[in-house]
Amino acid sequence: MIELRVTGEAEQEALGRRLAMNCRAPCIVYLVGDLGAGKTTLTRGFLRGVGYQGRVKSPTYTLLEPYELGSISCYHFDLYRLADAEELAYLGIQDLLTDDAVMLIEWPERGQGGLPAADLLVKIEHDGLSRLITIEGGSDRGSEIIQKIQSDLVDG
């Protein structure tokens, strides 16, 4: 497990880029936090880290924003408006589970029972002007990613 404190969008995006540098497809990342915690900001940093330079918006109304980046497909889900986990079938989530896919899923608790298990669980908590971010492994792949990030943080 990793615990970090970040202050401001730039630091949160930088953490997203660091996460991307150490994450390889296939990978499922759950992003948990209150409204305004910075889940989409972290996702924007992740997408920048894998080479995407366009606009990154929260898919609150569309539920899903796909990003095709050459050899990798990133899918950004925002399940805040999901009424029932069964709606995930309409999004074709099972069809998106490919070897070249990374899924970044905001509000995963709303899709409980219909989502694949997480490799990484990223919790973002408000703490005054900063955010406390906890990253936990949910699989062997997730644990490997955490070890890489920890090594990265030590090396600078």
C-alpha positions as CSV (number, residue, x, y, z in Angstrom):
1,M,0.0,0.0,0.0
2,I,1.1,3.5,-0.8
3,E,-0.1,6.7,1.0
4,L,0.7,10.1,-0.4
5,R,-0.3,13.6,0.3
6,V,-0.7,15.9,-2.8
7,T,-1.4,19.6,-2.9
8,G,-3.0,21.0,-6.1
9,E,-3.9,19.7,-9.5
10,A,-0.4,19.7,-10.8
11,E,0.8,17.2,-8.1
12,Q,-2.3,15.1,-8.6
13,E,-1.7,15.0,-12.4
14,A,1.9,14.1,-11.8
15,L,0.8,11.2,-9.7
16,G,-1.5,10.0,-12.5
17,R,1.5,10.2,-14.9
18,R,3.6,8.2,-12.5
19,L,0.8,5.6,-12.2
20,A,0.7,5.4,-16.0
21,M,4.4,4.9,-16.3
22,N,4.3,1.9,-14.1
23,C,1.0,0.4,-15.3
24,R,0.7,-2.0,-18.2
25,A,-2.4,-3.4,-19.9
26,P,-4.5,-5.2,-19.1
27,C,-5.2,-3.3,-15.9
28,I,-8.4,-2.3,-14.0
29,V,-8.1,0.8,-11.7
30,Y,-10.9,1.8,-9.3
31,L,-10.9,5.5,-8.4
32,V,-12.8,6.2,-5.1
33,G,-13.5,9.6,-3.6
34,D,-16.1,12.2,-3.0
35,L,-17.3,14.7,-5.6
36,G,-14.5,17.1,-6.4
37,A,-11.8,14.8,-4.9
38,G,-9.8,14.8,-8.1
39,K,-10.6,11.4,-9.7
40,T,-10.8,13.0,-13.2
41,T,-7.6,15.0,-12.5
42,L,-5.7,11.9,-11.7
43,T,-7.2,10.3,-14.8
44,R,-6.0,13.2,-16.9
45,G,-2.5,12.8,-15.6
46,F,-2.7,9.0,-16.3
47,L,-3.8,9.7,-19.9
48,R,-1.0,12.3,-20.4
49,G,1.4,9.6,-19.1
50,V,0.4,7.3,-21.9
51,G,0.7,10.0,-24.5
52,Y,-2.8,11.4,-24.9
53,Q,-2.7,15.2,-25.4
54,G,-6.4,16.0,-26.1
55,R,-9.1,17.2,-23.8
56,V,-10.0,14.9,-20.9
57,K,-13.5,15.4,-19.5
58,S,-15.4,13.5,-16.9
59,P,-17.8,11.0,-18.5
60,T,-20.5,11.8,-16.0
61,Y,-23.2,11.9,-18.6
62,T,-21.9,9.5,-21.2
63,L,-20.6,7.0,-18.5
64,L,-17.6,6.1,-20.7
65,E,-14.9,7.9,-22.6
66,P,-12.7,5.7,-24.8
67,Y,-9.1,6.8,-25.7
68,E,-7.3,4.8,-28.4
69,L,-3.6,5.3,-28.0
70,G,-1.8,3.1,-30.6
71,S,-1.1,-0.2,-28.8
72,I,-3.2,0.6,-25.8
73,S,-6.9,1.4,-25.2
74,C,-7.9,3.4,-22.2
75,Y,-11.5,3.5,-21.0
76,H,-12.5,6.1,-18.5
77,F,-15.8,5.2,-16.7
78,D,-17.7,7.5,-14.4
79,L,-20.5,5.4,-12.8
80,Y,-21.9,8.2,-10.6
81,R,-25.2,8.3,-12.6
82,L,-25.5,4.5,-12.9
83,A,-28.8,3.4,-11.4
84,D,-28.2,-0.3,-11.4
85,A,-25.1,-2.5,-12.0
86,E,-27.0,-4.3,-14.7
87,E,-26.7,-1.2,-16.9
88,L,-23.0,-2.0,-17.3
89,A,-24.0,-4.8,-19.8
90,Y,-25.4,-2.1,-22.1
91,L,-22.0,-0.4,-22.0
92,G,-20.4,-3.6,-23.3
93,I,-17.9,-3.6,-20.4
94,Q,-17.1,-7.3,-20.9
95,D,-16.3,-6.7,-24.6
96,L,-13.8,-4.0,-23.5
97,L,-11.8,-6.4,-21.3
98,T,-9.0,-7.1,-23.7
99,D,-5.2,-7.6,-23.3
100,D,-4.5,-4.1,-24.5
101,A,-7.1,-2.3,-22.2
102,V,-6.7,-0.2,-19.2
103,M,-9.9,0.7,-17.4
104,L,-10.1,3.7,-15.0
105,I,-13.4,3.5,-13.2
106,E,-14.8,6.3,-11.0
107,W,-17.5,5.4,-8.5
108,P,-16.9,1.7,-8.8
109,E,-19.2,1.0,-5.8
110,R,-22.2,2.0,-8.1
111,G,-21.3,-0.9,-10.4
112,Q,-20.7,-3.5,-7.7
113,G,-21.5,-7.0,-8.9
114,G,-21.1,-6.0,-12.6
115,L,-17.5,-4.9,-12.7
116,P,-14.3,-6.9,-13.1
117,A,-12.1,-7.0,-10.0
118,A,-9.7,-4.2,-9.5
119,D,-5.9,-4.5,-10.0
120,L,-5.5,-1.2,-8.2
121,L,-7.7,0.7,-5.8
122,V,-7.0,4.4,-5.6
123,K,-8.7,6.2,-2.7
124,I,-8.7,10.0,-2.7
125,E,-9.7,11.9,0.4
126,H,-10.1,15.6,1.0
127,D,-7.7,16.8,3.8
128,G,-8.0,20.6,4.0
129,L,-6.3,22.0,0.9
130,S,-4.5,18.8,0.1
131,R,-5.6,15.3,-0.8
132,L,-4.6,12.0,0.9
133,I,-4.2,9.4,-1.7
134,T,-4.0,5.7,-0.9
135,I,-3.2,3.1,-3.5
136,E,-3.8,-0.6,-2.8
137,G,-3.2,-3.7,-4.9
138,G,-6.2,-5.8,-5.6
139,S,-4.3,-8.5,-7.5
140,D,-0.8,-9.8,-8.1
141,R,-0.5,-7.4,-11.1
142,G,-1.6,-4.5,-8.8
143,S,0.9,-5.5,-6.1
144,E,3.7,-5.4,-8.8
145,I,2.6,-2.0,-9.9
146,I,2.7,-0.7,-6.3
147,Q,6.2,-2.1,-5.9
148,K,7.3,-0.3,-9.1
149,I,5.8,3.0,-7.9
150,Q,7.4,2.7,-4.5
151,S,10.8,2.0,-6.1
152,D,10.1,5.0,-8.4
153,L,9.4,7.3,-5.5
154,V,12.5,6.2,-3.6
155,D,14.7,6.8,-6.7
156,G,13.2,10.2,-7.1
